[in-house]
């Protein structure tokens, strides 16, 4: 603590307050932070009180206005936890329901997807290039309800004669994309972040809830890496329309 | 007389609107005999109203007050109509003293200023009285004129200026009492002081409150110093509004445990004097749990007092607690695992029968103290869990047996350059990973072993691997991004609690932003954010079997969650202040919470009820640890003491003094032989837990009084003190082989 003579009066008052409340060890910057807070708080209260006073058509701000301002601010910013009787009541209700049974063999036990943070929170815009070298990427969708059926997409450019895959078809809430024959849909239990090579994400909504299975099918991009693999591209406009 | 009793009971109930429901009935059992002997005026004056107070006491009271008001204003016709309609009997109004009964010795509503005491005094003098002092009647008659006053929950017992006199009278009496009783009766001082002070403040007698405080605050016990400091800043009624803890304190009863002899002394003294204000306040705000036995000594009382609500009633600790451990499942150890064991090198014949769990699984019969396997639903064992268990059993065979002669080695993990931002630490059970929660809202995970941290490959790469290969589990891991440590971002406030799941797949973290986050340790991303506490969450822990976790926070409740439910399954409400520490019992059927109100509560997961209350700490509790056999609990708080509790009987069994600062970490060794405690005073201390729990004389007889004699053997139990350079110890962990790991952040 520096010598009190050089400190401004407010800081001295703050030091005294801290001492009265029994706080003996604190970093010196705490005083500055407390003073800032005090200044901001008092200013807010007085401004609020002025508003209330003018609303009540009073010429000066009096104690009642200040009291009202403090009360309103307290309910707004400095909320306190709910009172005990309320908590006891809520607890009583909640504790009455028996503990839910645990389903066996479930994979990762997570809440329904809406409550998880596992969905990708971005969307990729499609590149509308007809150039064959452009990598076609399509948008993964995890929102199940918003799916509408799409027409099967024409294949463009590259021959797909050798493909064993069927054209894209949509059933009610499911995207199914058949891709290069070798890879079957594989189940991975992880929530993988989207990488540019993953072009399509298949979610089986019927499994959502207790399982969080992302079935990813690989759509190989037409970049240099893809040599002989046939490519099927999606018409991305339909995704955007959803 | 019976009617009188009943009536007074009713009045009591109608007034204590905010008190806990169960305390009402209990209060009466203690106070009824007191009431019988209370001076006749009160009883006779209450006779009138008792009959009317039969039905709905609260409403009757209000009706009476309204009636009285109308009378005062000479609205006789209205009076008649009201009386007729409300069906109030005539004699309810006959004696003016009838209404005096409303706030009689039972303590009732009405807290009007003593300003109109003068006018009321004259009226009161007319009514029947037998020498009750004016202040009593003044207070008693105070509520008549004001209807609203009837409904306020706080009473004014007497003239505020006389509070000092009452208190000093009591002080003089207690000081003159026999030594053996004095310690017990001195317990009354603190709650009485606080309640009287709060009453003065609540009823806007600011100057009297200040004077009262100044005069008597110095007499209180030293461990109440912090509370008194908070009180001293509370001088107006408005200050009390936002302070939930104080409001709860006002409305709940402070529990005192006094032996019958001392209690009789006190009662006799307070009732033989005409001035029984203190008696009124005691009856209203204190719950005196009387036990038959020797009066306790000062040290015994000091050991158990200090909490915000007094001690624990004996009834609170009577419920049966299943503290035994769940049976370990029998796991067949497959042959090929045995091949890897070093012990088989001598060519012993390979054992084909399953290895029994050597960790204390007893006979096939159900342990009577253990809960049934299906008492609460627990997740079934997956194959990976079974492998983990096999590893565990193997490691435990190599475990060092600790004891007084054989102290563990301690390995300290110091977090450098954390700039005091380290707020939580956890180790996995097999000690392969450390996680640290920091004030900059990050969670960092390190690998302790040379094996680096790897996350699962992206979906694209996963497609390329050969799924049929034997080591597919290694192949799914991404080597390119392997690193010693990983940082998890997501919280928006300092991370105060961390917990690994037993299967090492998940990590929980709770933070000041009010959420608990579940992170996957396979992908190192956040999976779920559990919102429920809207206030800082101070601690969280996974259940020893996974799937469930508990969290406790500033909103004074602890919540039990399951990873697949976005809302809590159980809410454990009851603490008066923040829940600072939450732990699961080894059998996952109970949760223990430590709080800033200096109590520890044990909750049943199945029903959500509080089955044990332990008091004794003098500061907020920061750490709790169960012994591996589930029978005992150790707790550490800011007062530097470590207390040991017997859960089955609900008693404090030992007090370990030695630390000079907050105890932040406690851990029992794997066999329960040694208790390690780490503290802010930069030391780790080892205590002989086996000796502390040896030859405890806990049987039903001694447990009936609610306390056993504590031996002052802290020094004998202390096995060693190990100082770090300047690093407070934040976390302790015994490896499966009984090596002690400690963690802390270097504070230069």
Interface residues (C-beta under 8 A of the other chain):
Chain A: X20 X21 X22 X67 X70 X74 X78 X80 X81 X82 X83 X84 X85 X87 X88 X90 X91 X94 X95 X97 X99 X100 X101 X102 X104 X105 X106 X108 X109 X110 X111 X112 X115 X116 X117 X118 X183 X186 X188 X189 X190 X191 X192 X193 X195 X197 X198 X201 X210 X214 X216 X218
Chain B: X18 X225 X226 X229 X232 X233 X238 X241 X242 X243 X244 X247 X248 X251 X252 X376 X377 X378 X379 X380 X456 X457 X458 X459 X460 X462 X463 X467 X476 X490 X505 X518 X520 X522 X523 X525 X526 X527 X528 X529 X534 X535 X547 X554 X555 X556 X557 X562 X563 X564 X565 X566 X568 X569 X570 X571 X572 X573 X574 X576 X605 X606 X607 X608 X609
